[in-house]
Amino acid sequence: MKKVFNLSLFFVIAFLGACTTGQAPKDSTRKINNKDTSISTNTIIPAADQLSAYLPLLKGKKVGLMGNQTSIVGAEKEHLVDVLLREKVDLRFGFAPEHGFRGTVERGEKVSNDVDAKTGLPLYTLYGGNEKQDSIVQSIDVMIFDLQDVGARFYTYITSMHRVMELCVKHNKELIVLDRPNPCGDQVDGPVRKDDKFKSNVSFHKIAMVHGLTVGELAKMINGEKWLENGKQCKLTVVPVENYTHASLYELPVVPSPSLPNHLSVRLYASLCLFEGTDISVGRGTDWPFQVVGHNDPIFGNFSYTPGEKAGMAKHVEGKGQKLYGVDLRELDADSQQFTLKYVLDFYNKMPDKSKFFARAEFFDKLAGTDELRKQILAGKTEHEIKGSWEPELRAYKQMRKKYLLYPDFE
């Protein structure tokens, strides 16, 4: 088993980590070299694949897991639940994030308490609140967090992580974070949320819109910046990814949620998600979500499509059943995509009645983490001007971020 080294800052990720009052939390990062694998030293190895690193920490303990369909182990993509049960881990329950334990629930829809059909494992939700949360967390000794984030502040898996951290602190439980690469970890951009007025499920932390962190690093930040209730910190162990840097271009092996079906959609997500504060379609209800953009006026472009109903994208589909006109982004090179306001500004500038663009202005502001972006767009500011206004906060955020990095940065 590999050595464990303590970090000077204390972190919590979504499931493990509480401290008793007045007691400093233990925060460690486990560095594992998976010697029993033939994988080359240049291959990125997510923490979940490094069984020798975390199985000894679970021995003789009652365990809970926050996971979903992205919680896979090895090239065979075996679910972590199946691996833990086979290894005789005393796994008591699973928590599910926004899209459910198997990733089939639509955005914003209720995730119900249930039982995993394959294993019979009791499942509970953190999304939307649950009165049983306290009792079920009290029933275990340690929590595991293993979810694949996509690097954008409004992706709600990191909000679920924070809520589990709060529960672990409240009930003095430990947290083990199985870290995974950030598929957009090669960039830090967008406005930093400052005002708690805009705090919501889609803008929970005071981080950049494109935050440039893995979940393990964010857990460290949450702990180190004392963002948990009453400034408490959690006992945290982060099992890091092998051979990852923030310059790594990483294509997710499993679809993280129904509307992000491929690498290109993941890379475009941060740039296109702001449209969800408008009535402009980003391709939900088609085979190309977050790869096409359109509205019902031919002025928006020559490309056309008609959203319908697709699995996981049936209840919240902008322009369902209408012929929409806009842009087709499917031929773009995914790896080269960086966060941009180009698409939002192009559609706004083409809108015949610009007063109707922000159909859901309050939600747009929550996604942005500020109302300044909307006001700048209304004032006719260019992308260069808008991004320039973010620089002071982004510089401060980047400086703070450096304290919590586990991997070499892209700069």
Summary of the structure (lengths in Angstrom):
residues: 411
radius of gyration: 21.0
end to end distance: 32.3
largest distance: 65.1
contacts: 1455
relative contact order: 0.15
helix: 29%
strand: 18%
